[in-house]
Structures are given as C-alpha cells and as structure tokens.
Amino acid sequence: MVAKGTAHFDAPVSVLVNNAGIIPERREKGGRTPPFLDMPIEDWAKIVNLNVYGTMHCCRTVLPGMVARKGGRIVNIISEAGRIGEANMAVYSGAKAAIAGFGKALAREHGRHAITVNSIALGAVSHAGIKDGPLRVDATVENDERLPKMLNVYPIAKGVGRLSRPEDVSGVVAFLASDRALFVTGQTLGASGGFAML
C-alpha cells in the first residue's frame, strides 16, 4: 500500500492517517453489541488485529522514511470508547485506548525527528457506506426512530439535528497534518460533538 502510494505520487509518505476500525458484530440487525462475557473469543482477534496491529504495521512501514527525512505527521483515528470506555464494547474500547497509548509513546520516541503523533477521538459518524439505521447520511428524526435517542448524547448533534459526518472531522485531521500543529504531539483531540468532555 505504501509502496503503491509512494510510486503513484512520486513522493514519500509525509502524513499517515490510520483510519480503519471495526466494532463487535451485533447479534441481530439493529441490536446491541454483545457484552464482554458473551463475545466469542475469536471476535477479540478480529477487533485487535485491525484496530491495533493494523495501526502498528502502518506506522512501522512509514516511520523509517519520516525519520530519515526528519519530519512527518501521524494521525490515528480512535473512538471516544477508547477514552471513556463503553458498555458492550470492552474489546473495542481497549483496542482504541491501546492506539492512544501507542501514539503517545511514538510521539515521545520520535519528537526528536520532528514527527508528531496524535489521535482524534470520534463518536458516531454518519457516512455513505452505511445504508440502514440512524448512521446513514440521510437519517432524520422523522425517518429513523432511533436517531433522537442518539442525538441526545451528543450536545452538538442535538443542536444541529444530525450526527457527525466525515467533513466534520476532516478539518481536525488537516490541522494535525499541517505545520500549524508542529507543537501538538502526543495528544488525543475529541471531535465527537461533546460526547466526552475531557
């Protein structure tokens, strides 16, 4: 992936955004994710492998070039579940917390190379890939009965009548990837509409 990107853009990777993640599978459509004791052990590995090891592998791949060039930006997308914990998402919460801690450690190790490493903690994000339920982009309080309950836990979402969208997060990513954020490192910024206020 990195080799293809480097070849395509004819430039080394100077900004890495780790934005992959999976949550526990729901038992039934629209149902809750299972509590920790009911989650199959095999599901733990899926969640940890993608969320934690995927991030580590991507960082390991791009860091040597950033170190050699004495500069770079790494932005890890995590969840507020990793900062405050969330019931029925224990493994996911732990995986996202691990990424935040990993990012802080990398920030300490590679600050001397002018590489910043930060995390952005998100809440529920609507996007085009979701076709059903309150997270679909066109969900409104009129066409989805679950949306009002979700809006109540996000102060800004309640005010604007919708959940977060990718464009609400992209400005935070762009800031952390820019030179304006040179002295921001080892931090976790919340972009969750007030779901967690730390």
Contacts in CASP RR format, 6 or more apart in sequence:
PFRMAT RR
TARGET T0000
AUTHOR 0000-0000-0000
METHOD contacts of the structure
MODEL  1
MVAKGTAHFDAPVSVLVNNAGIIPERREKGGRTPPFLDMPIEDWAKIVNL
NVYGTMHCCRTVLPGMVARKGGRIVNIISEAGRIGEANMAVYSGAKAAIA
GFGKALAREHGRHAITVNSIALGAVSHAGIKDGPLRVDATVENDERLPKM
LNVYPIAKGVGRLSRPEDVSGVVAFLASDRALFVTGQTLGASGGFAML
2 13 0 8 1.000
2 58 0 8 1.000
2 61 0 8 1.000
2 62 0 8 1.000
5 13 0 8 1.000
6 12 0 8 1.000
6 13 0 8 1.000
12 65 0 8 1.000
12 69 0 8 1.000
13 62 0 8 1.000
13 65 0 8 1.000
13 66 0 8 1.000
14 66 0 8 1.000
14 69 0 8 1.000
14 71 0 8 1.000
14 72 0 8 1.000
14 73 0 8 1.000
15 72 0 8 1.000
15 73 0 8 1.000
15 74 0 8 1.000
15 75 0 8 1.000
15 177 0 8 1.000
16 58 0 8 1.000
16 59 0 8 1.000
16 62 0 8 1.000
16 73 0 8 1.000
16 74 0 8 1.000
16 75 0 8 1.000
17 74 0 8 1.000
17 75 0 8 1.000
17 77 0 8 1.000
17 173 0 8 1.000
17 177 0 8 1.000
18 54 0 8 1.000
18 55 0 8 1.000
18 58 0 8 1.000
18 59 0 8 1.000
18 74 0 8 1.000
18 75 0 8 1.000
18 76 0 8 1.000
18 77 0 8 1.000
18 99 0 8 1.000
19 77 0 8 1.000
20 50 0 8 1.000
20 51 0 8 1.000
20 54 0 8 1.000
20 55 0 8 1.000
21 50 0 8 1.000
21 51 0 8 1.000
22 46 0 8 1.000
22 47 0 8 1.000
22 50 0 8 1.000
22 51 0 8 1.000
22 92 0 8 1.000
23 33 0 8 1.000
23 47 0 8 1.000
23 89 0 8 1.000
23 92 0 8 1.000
24 33 0 8 1.000
24 34 0 8 1.000
24 39 0 8 1.000
24 43 0 8 1.000
24 47 0 8 1.000
24 88 0 8 1.000
24 89 0 8 1.000
24 91 0 8 1.000
24 92 0 8 1.000
25 33 0 8 1.000
25 43 0 8 1.000
26 32 0 8 1.000
26 33 0 8 1.000
26 34 0 8 1.000
27 34 0 8 1.000
29 132 0 8 1.000
30 133 0 8 1.000
32 88 0 8 1.000
33 39 0 8 1.000
33 88 0 8 1.000
33 89 0 8 1.000
33 92 0 8 1.000
34 88 0 8 1.000
35 87 0 8 1.000
35 88 0 8 1.000
35 90 0 8 1.000
36 88 0 8 1.000
36 90 0 8 1.000
36 91 0 8 1.000
39 90 0 8 1.000
39 91 0 8 1.000
43 91 0 8 1.000
44 91 0 8 1.000
47 91 0 8 1.000
47 92 0 8 1.000
47 95 0 8 1.000
48 91 0 8 1.000
48 95 0 8 1.000
48 98 0 8 1.000
51 92 0 8 1.000
51 95 0 8 1.000
51 96 0 8 1.000
51 98 0 8 1.000
51 99 0 8 1.000
52 95 0 8 1.000
52 98 0 8 1.000
52 99 0 8 1.000
52 102 0 8 1.000
55 76 0 8 1.000
55 99 0 8 1.000
55 102 0 8 1.000
56 102 0 8 1.000
59 74 0 8 1.000
59 102 0 8 1.000
59 106 0 8 1.000
62 74 0 8 1.000
63 106 0 8 1.000
63 110 0 8 1.000
63 115 0 8 1.000
66 72 0 8 1.000
66 110 0 8 1.000
66 113 0 8 1.000
66 115 0 8 1.000
67 110 0 8 1.000
67 113 0 8 1.000
67 115 0 8 1.000
70 113 0 8 1.000
70 114 0 8 1.000
71 113 0 8 1.000
71 114 0 8 1.000
71 115 0 8 1.000
72 114 0 8 1.000
72 115 0 8 1.000
72 116 0 8 1.000
73 115 0 8 1.000
73 116 0 8 1.000
73 176 0 8 1.000
73 177 0 8 1.000
73 178 0 8 1.000
73 181 0 8 1.000
74 103 0 8 1.000
74 106 0 8 1.000
74 115 0 8 1.000
74 116 0 8 1.000
74 117 0 8 1.000
74 118 0 8 1.000
75 118 0 8 1.000
75 119 0 8 1.000
75 120 0 8 1.000
75 173 0 8 1.000
75 176 0 8 1.000
75 177 0 8 1.000
76 99 0 8 1.000
76 100 0 8 1.000
76 102 0 8 1.000
76 103 0 8 1.000
76 117 0 8 1.000
76 118 0 8 1.000
76 119 0 8 1.000
76 120 0 8 1.000
77 119 0 8 1.000
77 120 0 8 1.000
77 122 0 8 1.000
77 169 0 8 1.000
77 173 0 8 1.000
78 96 0 8 1.000
78 97 0 8 1.000
78 99 0 8 1.000
78 100 0 8 1.000
78 119 0 8 1.000
78 120 0 8 1.000
78 121 0 8 1.000
78 122 0 8 1.000
78 188 0 8 1.000
79 86 0 8 1.000
79 92 0 8 1.000
79 93 0 8 1.000
79 96 0 8 1.000
79 121 0 8 1.000
79 122 0 8 1.000
79 123 0 8 1.000
80 86 0 8 1.000
80 121 0 8 1.000
80 122 0 8 1.000
80 123 0 8 1.000
80 190 0 8 1.000
80 192 0 8 1.000
80 195 0 8 1.000
80 196 0 8 1.000
81 89 0 8 1.000
81 92 0 8 1.000
81 93 0 8 1.000
81 94 0 8 1.000
81 96 0 8 1.000
82 92 0 8 1.000
82 93 0 8 1.000
82 94 0 8 1.000
82 95 0 8 1.000
82 96 0 8 1.000
82 97 0 8 1.000
82 100 0 8 1.000
82 121 0 8 1.000
83 96 0 8 1.000
83 97 0 8 1.000
83 100 0 8 1.000
83 121 0 8 1.000
83 188 0 8 1.000
83 190 0 8 1.000
83 196 0 8 1.000
83 198 0 8 1.000
84 196 0 8 1.000
84 198 0 8 1.000
85 93 0 8 1.000
85 94 0 8 1.000
85 97 0 8 1.000
86 92 0 8 1.000
86 93 0 8 1.000
96 121 0 8 1.000
99 119 0 8 1.000
100 119 0 8 1.000
100 121 0 8 1.000
100 188 0 8 1.000
103 117 0 8 1.000
103 118 0 8 1.000
103 119 0 8 1.000
103 186 0 8 1.000
104 117 0 8 1.000
104 186 0 8 1.000
106 115 0 8 1.000
106 117 0 8 1.000
107 115 0 8 1.000
107 116 0 8 1.000
107 117 0 8 1.000
107 118 0 8 1.000
107 185 0 8 1.000
107 186 0 8 1.000
108 186 0 8 1.000
110 117 0 8 1.000
111 185 0 8 1.000
114 182 0 8 1.000
116 176 0 8 1.000
116 181 0 8 1.000
116 182 0 8 1.000
116 184 0 8 1.000
116 185 0 8 1.000
116 186 0 8 1.000
117 185 0 8 1.000
117 186 0 8 1.000
118 176 0 8 1.000
118 181 0 8 1.000
118 184 0 8 1.000
118 185 0 8 1.000
118 186 0 8 1.000
118 187 0 8 1.000
118 188 0 8 1.000
118 189 0 8 1.000
119 186 0 8 1.000
119 187 0 8 1.000
119 188 0 8 1.000
119 189 0 8 1.000
120 169 0 8 1.000
120 172 0 8 1.000
120 173 0 8 1.000
120 176 0 8 1.000
120 188 0 8 1.000
120 189 0 8 1.000
120 190 0 8 1.000
120 191 0 8 1.000
121 188 0 8 1.000
121 189 0 8 1.000
121 190 0 8 1.000
121 191 0 8 1.000
121 192 0 8 1.000
121 196 0 8 1.000
122 164 0 8 1.000
122 169 0 8 1.000
122 190 0 8 1.000
122 191 0 8 1.000
122 192 0 8 1.000
123 154 0 8 1.000
123 164 0 8 1.000
123 192 0 8 1.000
123 193 0 8 1.000
123 195 0 8 1.000
124 134 0 8 1.000
124 135 0 8 1.000
124 150 0 8 1.000
124 154 0 8 1.000
124 163 0 8 1.000
124 164 0 8 1.000
125 135 0 8 1.000
125 163 0 8 1.000
125 164 0 8 1.000
125 165 0 8 1.000
125 166 0 8 1.000
125 168 0 8 1.000
125 169 0 8 1.000
126 135 0 8 1.000
126 136 0 8 1.000
126 137 0 8 1.000
126 139 0 8 1.000
126 162 0 8 1.000
126 163 0 8 1.000
126 164 0 8 1.000
126 165 0 8 1.000
127 135 0 8 1.000
127 137 0 8 1.000
127 165 0 8 1.000
127 166 0 8 1.000
128 137 0 8 1.000
130 136 0 8 1.000
130 137 0 8 1.000
133 139 0 8 1.000
133 144 0 8 1.000
133 146 0 8 1.000
134 144 0 8 1.000
134 146 0 8 1.000
134 147 0 8 1.000
134 150 0 8 1.000
134 163 0 8 1.000
135 163 0 8 1.000
136 144 0 8 1.000
137 165 0 8 1.000
139 147 0 8 1.000
139 162 0 8 1.000
139 163 0 8 1.000
140 147 0 8 1.000
140 161 0 8 1.000
140 162 0 8 1.000
141 147 0 8 1.000
141 148 0 8 1.000
141 151 0 8 1.000
141 161 0 8 1.000
147 163 0 8 1.000
150 157 0 8 1.000
150 163 0 8 1.000
151 157 0 8 1.000
151 158 0 8 1.000
151 159 0 8 1.000
151 161 0 8 1.000
151 162 0 8 1.000
151 163 0 8 1.000
152 158 0 8 1.000
153 195 0 8 1.000
154 163 0 8 1.000
154 164 0 8 1.000
154 192 0 8 1.000
154 193 0 8 1.000
154 194 0 8 1.000
154 195 0 8 1.000
155 193 0 8 1.000
155 194 0 8 1.000
156 193 0 8 1.000
156 194 0 8 1.000
157 163 0 8 1.000
157 164 0 8 1.000
157 193 0 8 1.000
164 191 0 8 1.000
164 192 0 8 1.000
164 193 0 8 1.000
168 191 0 8 1.000
169 191 0 8 1.000
172 189 0 8 1.000
172 190 0 8 1.000
172 191 0 8 1.000
175 181 0 8 1.000
176 184 0 8 1.000
176 189 0 8 1.000
190 196 0 8 1.000
190 198 0 8 1.000
END
